[in-house]
Amino acid sequence: MAFMEKPPAGKVLLDDTVPLTAQIEASQSLHSHTEYIIRVQRGVSTENSWQIVRRYSDFDLLNNSLQISTLSLPLPPKKLIGNMEREFIAERQKGLQAYLDVITAHHILSNCELVKKFLDPNSYSVNYTEIALQHVSMFFRSEPKWEVVEPLKDIGWRIRKKYFLMKIKNQPKERLVLSWADLGPDKYLSDRDLQYAVKLLSSCSHPYIYKITFAIANESSALVIRPFSEKGTLKDLIYKAKPKDPFLKKYCNPKKIQGLELQQIKTYGRQILEVLKFLHEKGFPYGHLHSANVMLDGDTCKLLDLENSLLGLPSFYRSYFSQFRKINTLEGVDVHCFGHLLYEMTYGRPPDTIPVESFPPAPSVFVVLESILTCEALKNGMPTVSRLLQMPLFSDVLLTNSEKPQFKIPTKLKEALKISKECIEKRLTEEQKLIHQHRRLTRAQSHHGSEEEKKKRKILARKKSKRSANESGEEHSAKYSNSNNSAGSGASSPLTSPSSPTPPSTAGIKFTASDLLPIPFNTLF
């Protein structure tokens, strides 16, 4: 096999799902244009940040590229005259900041290659489609029976995973889809175990797992071939989308938001839970459930991309569940992702925020969603897949498929998968710890700088100042009293000694108000 004879060794260490934030720090006017200096940060660590310089024309170019999403994005309008005036530049800077805030907060936009290249050009400088074509061409040198029909440009959300429509030369009517991907930061299997595990995927047979025709991996990437489905994925069904369209076009701004029928939700949900239970029992890590990873075959849902966890690719919903320390196992990740999918099937769109504070009316589904997506659920931890299967929404679904699942994993590979799973969970736990610490620090700083806290500190300062003044007055009074006592003890009383000197006159001694005040009550305790 001549697949990638001289690949670059190792995995990609950068996690593309870690959110980027961008803050415009300053602007500088040159002869004919203005440049904006932007501080970009990956994740919560300020050490992982850098500066980029962008002109308005750069923003405009990015915005034109993002129009495929059909979203209405708040880019400030162009201005040909007076665009170098100080007031206008300040106002435009505010508008550009608002624009950056929108695209970095949008789950799909923030993960797309266009935005990543704009904010982090050093990390995303290569042409991933060209690299994928080179690797696929190498593969076909030794496998001449396959032929590329066309690239399926940007049909997925991953920057480092590319797709091609394929056919077998002696079966020209049959269509397949080839996916090529780099190895990701969660790749912990040895190269040997990885290559064996990926090859083993084509032997997996399950009524709710989409069949893999061919799979191969090496030290830096993997290639997988599956049958192509004209019906597309569960997400395509929900969004009424065409499978071959780009991801941004299909899913960013659906024209019609409508959930599935209750019976479809029950049936599809039960099928997905059954296959998750099967994988968990086999000790096979998944962690990549979302509606675009579920293929439709008639009335049957079939899970896609089992290879992702082997290749170490980060999850679509990682930026969500990394916020909650109770979701710290891949089983918990699968259940949390199932909650996202169930919400999408029910309401025809993903949840606006996590945790979900209130749900639109859906009595039959509410109990399940409440057990996964609410604040209380996220604090207490996810229910098990077995627990979800016992809930009334799924327990009465009759499964008619009689195909017997088969997926034989050798004992040695099972042990390697277990260690890999533990490493994936450890990296997740460490990331969650950093996010938690950052959140606590930010909350403390915000609380300390709030107007209410400033007022409290002013009041305490005034009280302290008054207390100090009172204590100073008491000390002065005590000293005066002691001096009088000392003077009186050295002379005889005038009643017993007529010849004693006259007591000192008090004329000329000035008393302050504090000398005449009684000792405050609170200083006695």
LODO-605137 format. One line per 5 residues: for each residue z, y, x of C-alpha. Coordinates in nm, 4 decimals, always signed. Example, Ala and Ser with C-alpha at 12.3 -4.5 7.8 and 13.67 -1.06 7.14 Angstrom:
LODO-605137
+0.7800:-0.4500:+1.2300 | +0.7140:-0.1060:+1.3670
end
This chain:
LODO-605137
+0.0000:+0.0000:+0.0000 | -0.1112:+0.3287:+0.1546 | +0.0860:+0.5525:-0.0792 | +0.1790:+0.8578:+0.1279 | +0.1462:+0.7086:+0.4773
+0.3286:+1.0005:+0.6464 | +0.5610:+1.1589:+0.3934 | +0.8237:+1.4176:+0.4825 | +1.1442:+1.2148:+0.4953 | +1.4435:+1.2825:+0.2744
+1.5221:+1.4392:-0.0603 | +1.5074:+1.7967:-0.1878 | +1.8624:+1.9284:-0.1585 | +1.8076:+2.2330:-0.3798 | +1.9164:+2.1841:-0.7412
+1.6577:+2.3723:-0.9480 | +1.8803:+2.3700:-1.2567 | +2.1541:+2.5883:-1.1019 | +2.1187:+2.9233:-1.2854 | +1.9937:+3.2341:-1.1061
+2.1342:+3.5765:-1.1924 | +1.9744:+3.9062:-1.0897 | +2.1213:+4.2545:-1.0574 | +1.9207:+4.5645:-0.9655 | +2.1327:+4.7357:-0.6971
+1.9180:+5.0387:-0.6192 | +1.5722:+5.1934:-0.6310 | +1.3713:+5.3714:-0.3656 | +1.0738:+5.5980:-0.4210 | +0.7838:+5.5771:-0.1813
+0.4677:+5.7905:-0.1780 | +0.2995:+5.6434:-0.4851 | +0.5420:+5.3977:-0.6398 | +0.9066:+5.2967:-0.6824 | +1.0632:+4.9792:-0.5462
+1.3678:+4.8126:-0.7024 | +1.6136:+4.6321:-0.4773 | +1.7470:+4.3270:-0.6608 | +2.0410:+4.1068:-0.5669 | +1.9766:+3.7465:-0.6772
+2.2524:+3.4859:-0.6827 | +2.2350:+3.1104:-0.7314 | +2.5363:+2.9705:-0.9141 | +2.8825:+3.1245:-0.8910 | +2.9157:+3.1721:-0.5156
+2.8453:+3.5250:-0.3923 | +2.7664:+3.3736:-0.0521 | +2.4590:+3.2094:-0.2043 | +2.2767:+3.5356:-0.2723 | +1.9865:+3.7354:-0.1318
+1.7892:+4.0548:-0.1859 | +1.4333:+4.0888:-0.3108 | +1.2222:+4.4017:-0.3561 | +0.9993:+4.4323:-0.6628 | +0.7749:+4.7039:-0.8040
+0.7169:+4.7630:-1.1734 | +0.3699:+4.6094:-1.1306 | +0.5387:+4.2850:-1.0155 | +0.7449:+4.2791:-1.3348 | +0.4309:+4.3479:-1.5365
+0.2466:+4.0595:-1.3703 | +0.5348:+3.8219:-1.4406 | +0.5538:+3.9378:-1.8010 | +0.1808:+3.8779:-1.8516 | +0.2205:+3.5237:-1.7184
+0.5114:+3.4601:-1.9553 | +0.3117:+3.5679:-2.2601 | +0.2095:+3.2039:-2.3020 | +0.5596:+3.1525:-2.4444 | +0.4749:+3.3972:-2.7303
+0.8274:+3.5408:-2.6927 | +0.8765:+3.9137:-2.7388 | +1.0282:+4.0121:-2.4040 | +1.1820:+4.3611:-2.3518 | +0.9755:+4.4868:-2.0569
+0.9810:+4.8706:-2.0477 | +0.6359:+5.0190:-2.1255 | +0.4020:+5.1622:-1.8635 | +0.3915:+5.5345:-1.7942 | +0.1077:+5.6930:-1.5966
+0.2342:+6.0517:-1.5783 | +0.5853:+6.1449:-1.4704 | +0.6739:+5.7950:-1.3539 | +0.8228:+5.9294:-1.0281 | +1.0786:+6.1564:-1.1960
+1.4398:+6.0708:-1.1183 | +1.5520:+6.0528:-1.4822 | +1.2619:+5.8262:-1.5746 | +1.3267:+5.5908:-1.2806 | +1.6940:+5.5601:-1.3800
+1.5991:+5.4827:-1.7395 | +1.3323:+5.2314:-1.6323 | +1.5833:+5.0595:-1.4040 | +1.8113:+5.0022:-1.7047 | +1.5184:+4.8569:-1.8984
+1.4178:+4.6259:-1.6123 | +1.7783:+4.5064:-1.5827 | +1.7788:+4.4211:-1.9531 | +1.4523:+4.2315:-1.9010 | +1.6010:+4.0295:-1.6132
+1.9104:+3.9519:-1.8221 | +1.6931:+3.8080:-2.1015 | +1.4735:+3.5823:-1.8873 | +1.7635:+3.4504:-1.6760 | +1.9683:+3.3721:-1.9891
+1.6840:+3.1860:-2.1641 | +1.7219:+2.8143:-2.0920 | +1.3505:+2.7301:-2.0711 | +1.2259:+3.0529:-1.9112 | +1.4966:+3.0530:-1.6447
+1.3919:+2.7041:-1.5328 | +1.0177:+2.7674:-1.5206 | +0.8266:+2.8018:-1.1949 | +0.7049:+3.1555:-1.2724 | +1.0576:+3.2979:-1.2947
+1.1887:+3.0947:-1.0004 | +0.9093:+3.2213:-0.7745 | +0.9694:+3.5804:-0.8838 | +1.3427:+3.5649:-0.8057 | +1.3451:+3.3180:-0.5155
+1.0081:+3.3306:-0.3365 | +1.1398:+3.1623:-0.0206 | +1.2514:+2.8445:-0.1999 | +0.9437:+2.8198:-0.4235 | +0.6604:+2.9240:-0.1965
+0.4508:+2.6063:-0.2012 | +0.1876:+2.4933:-0.4505 | +0.3447:+2.1864:-0.6099 | +0.0299:+2.0876:-0.7996 | -0.1710:+2.0707:-0.4771
+0.0990:+1.8625:-0.3079 | +0.1057:+1.6241:-0.6034 | -0.2761:+1.5910:-0.5940 | -0.2660:+1.5064:-0.2238 | -0.0076:+1.2336:-0.2778
-0.1860:+1.0900:-0.5797 | -0.5161:+1.0833:-0.3857 | -0.3459:+0.8842:-0.1096 | -0.2252:+0.6382:-0.3710 | -0.5761:+0.5877:-0.5093
-0.7144:+0.4957:-0.1685 | -0.5423:+0.1598:-0.1989 | -0.5583:+0.1340:-0.5795 | -0.9252:+0.1955:-0.6676 | -0.8934:+0.0539:-1.0203
-0.7239:+0.3778:-1.1366 | -0.9038:+0.7049:-1.1993 | -0.7793:+1.0566:-1.2765 | -0.9253:+1.2014:-1.5971 | -0.7584:+1.5465:-1.5734
-0.4382:+1.7165:-1.4609 | -0.1933:+1.7777:-1.7454 | -0.0893:+2.1224:-1.6279 | +0.2706:+2.2304:-1.6903 | +0.3355:+1.9887:-1.9788
+0.6856:+1.9285:-1.8397 | +0.9673:+2.1652:-1.7473 | +1.0323:+2.0371:-1.3948 | +0.8876:+2.2401:-1.1097 | +0.8622:+1.9417:-0.8756
+0.7202:+1.6909:-1.1243 | +0.3488:+1.6901:-1.2084 | +0.1425:+1.4915:-1.4596 | -0.2131:+1.3539:-1.4683 | -0.4105:+1.1861:-1.7442
-0.5389:+0.8508:-1.6145 | -0.7645:+0.5642:-1.7072 | -0.8372:+0.2150:-1.5775 | -1.2011:+0.1856:-1.4684 | -1.2669:-0.1423:-1.6499
-1.0842:-0.0143:-1.9617 | -1.2278:+0.3402:-1.9991 | -1.0958:+0.3998:-2.3519 | -0.7327:+0.3359:-2.2666 | -0.5417:+0.6432:-2.1542
-0.2339:+0.6527:-1.9350 | -0.0205:+0.9295:-1.7886 | +0.0846:+0.9425:-1.4240 | +0.3888:+1.1405:-1.3153 | +0.4708:+1.2299:-0.9555
+0.8048:+1.3766:-0.8474 | +1.0022:+1.4674:-0.5352 | +1.3366:+1.2993:-0.4794 | +1.6180:+1.5264:-0.5952 | +1.9701:+1.6255:-0.4825
+2.1359:+1.3364:-0.6710 | +1.9440:+1.0658:-0.4846 | +2.2175:+0.8479:-0.3334 | +2.0467:+0.5081:-0.3231 | +1.9229:+0.3913:+0.0140
+1.5448:+0.4034:+0.0527 | +1.5264:+0.0266:+0.0276 | +1.7406:+0.0074:-0.2882 | +1.5496:+0.2969:-0.4442 | +1.2098:+0.1365:-0.3875
+1.3327:-0.1945:-0.5281 | +1.4965:-0.0317:-0.8319 | +1.1866:+0.1751:-0.9156 | +0.9629:-0.1338:-0.8973 | +1.2089:-0.3164:-1.1229
+1.1576:-0.0602:-1.4025 | +0.8233:-0.2136:-1.5043 | +1.0057:-0.5407:-1.5838 | +1.2412:-0.3687:-1.8309 | +1.1708:-0.4721:-2.1896
+1.3566:-0.3075:-2.4782 | +1.2440:-0.2051:-2.8276 | +1.3671:+0.1509:-2.7661 | +1.2504:+0.2014:-2.4052 | +0.8949:+0.3225:-2.3419
+0.7052:+0.0705:-2.1331 | +0.6260:+0.1485:-1.7686 | +0.2922:+0.0132:-1.6461 | +0.3416:+0.0756:-1.2753 | +0.6035:+0.2437:-1.0533
+0.6444:+0.2965:-0.6800 | +0.8658:+0.5092:-0.4539 | +0.8961:+0.5955:-0.0865 | +1.1266:+0.8056:+0.1321 | +1.0462:+1.1379:-0.0354
+0.8864:+1.0900:-0.3791 | +0.7912:+0.8499:-0.6556 | +0.4944:+0.7799:-0.8806 | +0.5141:+0.6264:-1.2297 | +0.2338:+0.5327:-1.4729
+0.2850:+0.4867:-1.8493 | +0.0618:+0.4596:-2.1572 | -0.0329:+0.8018:-2.2975 | +0.0686:+0.8687:-2.6577 | -0.1467:+1.1017:-2.8682
+0.1469:+1.1512:-3.1059 | +0.3627:+1.2894:-2.8290 | +0.7392:+1.3096:-2.8085 | +1.0178:+1.3622:-3.0608 | +1.0222:+1.7289:-2.9528
+0.6497:+1.7552:-3.0332 | +0.7222:+1.6201:-3.3820 | +1.0075:+1.8675:-3.4411 | +0.8092:+2.1680:-3.3111 | +0.4720:+2.0581:-3.4535
+0.3284:+2.0858:-3.1004 | +0.0298:+1.9341:-2.9195 | +0.1405:+1.7000:-2.6390 | -0.1094:+1.8334:-2.3834 | -0.0079:+2.2000:-2.4207
+0.2121:+2.3674:-2.1539 | +0.5876:+2.3385:-2.2007 | +0.6362:+2.7159:-2.2395 | +0.3730:+2.7339:-2.5114 | +0.5042:+2.4357:-2.7060
+0.8766:+2.4965:-2.7160 | +0.9800:+2.8561:-2.6354 | +0.8984:+3.0124:-2.9700 | +0.8161:+2.7578:-3.2423 | +0.6178:+2.8981:-3.5339
+0.7939:+2.6845:-3.7901 | +1.1612:+2.5917:-3.7588 | +1.2353:+2.2890:-3.9723 | +1.4541:+1.9882:-3.9078 | +1.3692:+1.6270:-3.9830
+1.4471:+1.4354:-4.3023 | +1.7946:+1.2849:-4.3158 | +1.6632:+0.9266:-4.3016 | +1.4617:+1.0080:-3.9887 | +1.7707:+1.1626:-3.8276
+1.9778:+0.8545:-3.9086 | +1.7138:+0.6064:-3.7884 | +1.6144:+0.7885:-3.4698 | +1.9783:+0.8631:-3.3878 | +2.0787:+0.4979:-3.4288
+1.7877:+0.3773:-3.2118 | +1.8724:+0.6207:-2.9325 | +2.2417:+0.5292:-2.9399 | +2.1528:+0.1593:-2.9233 | +1.9462:+0.2027:-2.6071
+2.2151:+0.4219:-2.4477 | +2.4721:+0.1500:-2.5181 | +2.2390:-0.1081:-2.3623 | +2.1938:+0.0974:-2.0432 | +2.5674:+0.1680:-2.0151
+2.6470:-0.2021:-2.0447 | +2.3915:-0.2775:-1.7730 | +2.5523:-0.0240:-1.5433 | +2.2275:+0.1705:-1.5263 | +2.2848:+0.5475:-1.4915
+2.0724:+0.7700:-1.7172 | +2.1921:+1.1250:-1.7919 | +1.8484:+1.2622:-1.8925 | +1.8434:+1.2473:-2.2700 | +1.6649:+1.5292:-2.4526
+1.4061:+1.5353:-2.7298 | +1.1104:+1.5687:-2.4877 | +1.2262:+1.2477:-2.3183 | +1.1972:+1.0443:-2.6382 | +0.8530:+0.9064:-2.7195
+0.7477:+0.8291:-3.0760 | +0.5790:+0.4978:-3.1507 | +0.5306:+0.4859:-3.5264 | +0.8804:+0.5034:-3.6759 | +1.0427:+0.4019:-3.3499
+1.1984:+0.6187:-3.0810 | +1.1566:+0.5051:-2.7212 | +1.3406:+0.6486:-2.4228 | +1.1419:+0.7999:-2.1345 | +1.2059:+0.8746:-1.7683
+1.4557:+0.6057:-1.6735 | +1.3453:+0.6686:-1.3155 | +1.4933:+1.0215:-1.3097 | +1.8480:+0.9136:-1.2310 | +1.7243:+0.6805:-0.9548
+1.5221:+0.9626:-0.7991 | +1.8237:+1.1957:-0.8095 | +1.6679:+1.4551:-1.0401 | +1.9104:+1.6971:-1.2133 | +1.9383:+1.6901:-1.5918
+1.7672:+1.9302:-1.8345 | +2.1075:+2.0221:-1.9833 | +2.3006:+2.0357:-1.6541 | +2.3670:+2.4103:-1.6780 | +2.5449:+2.3380:-2.0098
+2.7652:+2.0379:-1.9347 | +2.8539:+2.1603:-1.5836 | +3.0648:+2.4274:-1.7611 | +3.3039:+2.1691:-1.9093 | +3.5274:+1.9620:-1.6836
+3.5869:+1.6911:-1.9446 | +3.2180:+1.5905:-1.9284 | +3.2492:+1.4254:-1.5893 | +3.0798:+1.0857:-1.6298 | +2.7162:+0.9973:-1.6944
+2.8255:+0.8269:-2.0166 | +2.9842:+1.1542:-2.1260 | +2.6706:+1.3417:-2.0193 | +2.4566:+1.1106:-2.2352 | +2.6783:+1.1717:-2.5392
+2.6753:+1.5491:-2.4856 | +2.2957:+1.5461:-2.4536 | +2.2781:+1.3355:-2.7694 | +2.4684:+1.6147:-2.9466 | +2.1978:+1.8643:-2.8398
+1.9262:+1.6265:-2.9613 | +2.0990:+1.5601:-3.2957 | +2.1385:+1.9347:-3.3538 | +1.7684:+1.9860:-3.2790 | +1.6633:+1.7057:-3.5142
+1.8852:+1.8507:-3.7882 | +1.8014:+2.2222:-3.7640 | +1.4618:+2.2220:-3.5913 | +1.5835:+2.4228:-3.2923 | +1.8422:+2.3942:-3.0123
+2.1901:+2.5478:-3.0563 | +2.2127:+2.9169:-2.9670 | +2.5307:+2.8722:-2.7634 | +2.7581:+2.5944:-2.6444 | +3.0210:+2.5398:-2.7765
+2.8931:+2.5805:-3.1316 | +3.1309:+2.7945:-3.3381 | +2.9763:+2.7297:-3.6805 | +2.7087:+2.4973:-3.8174 | +2.4530:+2.5676:-4.0886
+2.4975:+2.3420:-4.3953 | +2.4341:+1.9748:-4.3090 | +2.7259:+1.7737:-4.4541 | +2.6034:+1.4301:-4.3468 | +2.5557:+1.5288:-3.9813
+2.8441:+1.7745:-3.9463 | +3.1136:+1.5208:-3.8499 | +2.9071:+1.3849:-3.5585 | +2.8076:+1.7293:-3.4308 | +3.1679:+1.8490:-3.4601
+3.2852:+1.5592:-3.2405 | +3.0446:+1.6604:-2.9589 | +2.9545:+2.0311:-2.9610 | +3.2626:+2.2217:-3.0806 | +3.5121:+2.3917:-2.8501
+3.7806:+2.1355:-2.9336 | +3.5486:+1.8434:-2.8527 | +3.4475:+1.9951:-2.5198 | +3.8125:+2.0487:-2.4257 | +3.9201:+1.6969:-2.5233
+3.6173:+1.5008:-2.3980 | +3.3199:+1.3218:-2.5497 | +3.3426:+1.0272:-2.7909 | +3.1964:+0.6988:-2.6670 | +2.8559:+0.5726:-2.7761
+3.0302:+0.2832:-2.9536 | +3.2421:+0.5336:-3.1476 | +2.9314:+0.7235:-3.2575 | +2.7649:+0.3993:-3.3726 | +3.0645:+0.3338:-3.6000
+3.0309:+0.6684:-3.7766 | +2.8905:+0.6544:-4.1332 | +2.5777:+0.8511:-4.0355 | +2.4529:+0.5609:-3.8208 | +2.6557:+0.2514:-3.9134
+2.4580:+0.1731:-4.2297 | +2.1117:+0.2053:-4.0658 | +1.9224:-0.1240:-4.0757 | +1.7279:-0.1922:-3.7560 | +1.4267:-0.4147:-3.8210
+1.3003:-0.4596:-3.4634 | +1.3700:-0.8131:-3.3430 | +1.2482:-0.7761:-2.9832 | +1.5081:-0.9137:-2.7421 | +1.6043:-0.6663:-2.4685
+1.5491:-0.7813:-2.1115 | +1.6454:-0.5989:-1.7944 | +1.7704:-0.8196:-1.5125 | +1.9390:-0.6237:-1.2367 | +2.0492:-0.8263:-0.9305
+2.4180:-0.8095:-0.8414 | +2.3553:-0.6300:-0.5102 | +2.1496:-0.3602:-0.6797 | +2.4128:-0.3255:-0.9542 | +2.6711:-0.2461:-0.6893
+2.4379:+0.0087:-0.5268 | +2.3738:+0.1700:-0.8695 | +2.7492:+0.1879:-0.9311 | +2.8075:+0.3695:-0.5996 | +2.5137:+0.6028:-0.6702
+2.6547:+0.6798:-1.0164 | +2.9949:+0.7626:-0.8661 | +2.8317:+0.9986:-0.6149 | +2.6382:+1.1755:-0.8910 | +2.9590:+1.2176:-1.0899
+3.1457:+1.3422:-0.7815 | +2.8881:+1.6149:-0.7168 | +2.9112:+1.7161:-1.0842 | +3.2928:+1.7275:-1.0691 | +3.2885:+1.9443:-0.7556
+3.0428:+2.1843:-0.9179 | +3.2553:+2.2018:-1.2331 | +3.5641:+2.2782:-1.0218 | +3.3889:+2.5722:-0.8525 | +3.2686:+2.7073:-1.1883
+3.6193:+2.6713:-1.3350 | +3.7783:+2.8568:-1.0408 | +3.5182:+3.1324:-1.0645 | +3.5752:+3.1669:-1.4382 | +3.9516:+3.2004:-1.3919
+3.9070:+3.4603:-1.1193 | +3.6578:+3.6573:-1.3266 | +3.8881:+3.6446:-1.6284 | +4.1823:+3.7686:-1.4214 | +3.9772:+4.0522:-1.2732
+3.8440:+4.1484:-1.6144 | +4.1939:+4.1431:-1.7637 | +4.3339:+4.3520:-1.4763 | +4.0582:+4.6103:-1.5148 | +4.0730:+4.6368:-1.8941
+4.1746:+4.9652:-2.0610 | +4.4730:+4.7988:-2.2237 | +4.6050:+4.6780:-1.8880 | +4.5489:+5.0225:-1.7318 | +4.7580:+5.1807:-2.0101
+5.0344:+4.9236:-1.9592 | +5.0413:+4.9943:-1.5872 | +5.0642:+5.3721:-1.6514 | +5.3563:+5.3245:-1.8921 | +5.5369:+5.0996:-1.6430
+5.4764:+5.3560:-1.3669 | +5.6292:+5.6342:-1.5820 | +5.9331:+5.4201:-1.6639 | +5.9784:+5.3374:-1.2972 | +5.9529:+5.7052:-1.2056
+6.2175:+5.8019:-1.4668 | +6.4446:+5.5207:-1.3509 | +6.4159:+5.6404:-0.9900 | +6.4991:+5.9978:-1.0968 | +6.8049:+5.8776:-1.2896
+6.9252:+5.6657:-1.0007 | +6.8789:+5.9607:-0.7642 | +7.0873:+6.1832:-0.9959 | +7.3634:+5.9242:-1.0211 | +7.3757:+5.8903:-0.6443
+7.4038:+6.2691:-0.6057 | +7.6829:+6.2841:-0.8655 | +7.8722:+6.0015:-0.6962 | +7.8535:+6.1757:-0.3566 | +7.9872:+6.5007:-0.5061
+8.2728:+6.3171:-0.6751 | +8.3685:+6.1433:-0.3498 | +8.3720:+6.4744:-0.1582 | +8.6103:+6.6274:-0.4153 | +8.8409:+6.3265:-0.3948
+8.8469:+6.3484:-0.0169 | +8.9391:+6.7183:-0.0273 | +9.2175:+6.6589:-0.2825 | +9.3838:+6.3722:-0.0972 | +9.4624:+6.5890:+0.2126
+9.6792:+6.8540:+0.0207 | +10.0103:+6.8493:-0.1725 | +10.0094:+6.9047:-0.5406 | +10.0887:+7.2663:-0.6294 | +10.3515:+7.1447:-0.8747
+10.5612:+6.9777:-0.6072 | +10.4873:+7.2065:-0.3171 | +10.4744:+7.5770:-0.3961 | +10.3769:+7.6487:-0.0416 | +10.0593:+7.4354:-0.0566
+9.7323:+7.6165:-0.0084 | +9.5240:+7.7342:-0.3027 | +9.2665:+7.4765:-0.4196 | +8.9157:+7.5569:-0.3087 | +8.7226:+7.7784:-0.5414
+8.4243:+7.6401:-0.7262 | +8.2478:+7.9701:-0.7211 | +7.9016:+7.9507:-0.5766 | +7.8601:+7.5740:-0.6419 | +7.5517:+7.5043:-0.8529
+7.5408:+7.2027:-1.0858 | +7.2194:+7.0359:-1.1913 | +7.1610:+6.8879:-1.5362 | +7.1651:+6.5404:-1.3932 | +7.5128:+6.6003:-1.2450
+7.6453:+6.6621:-1.5928 | +7.4762:+6.3673:-1.7624 | +7.6671:+6.0434:-1.8243 | +7.5446:+5.7271:-1.6442 | +7.2629:+5.5742:-1.8477
+7.3552:+5.2592:-2.0386 | +7.0781:+5.0486:-1.8917 | +7.1964:+5.1071:-1.5318 | +7.5182:+4.9216:-1.6042 | +7.3368:+4.5925:-1.6421
end
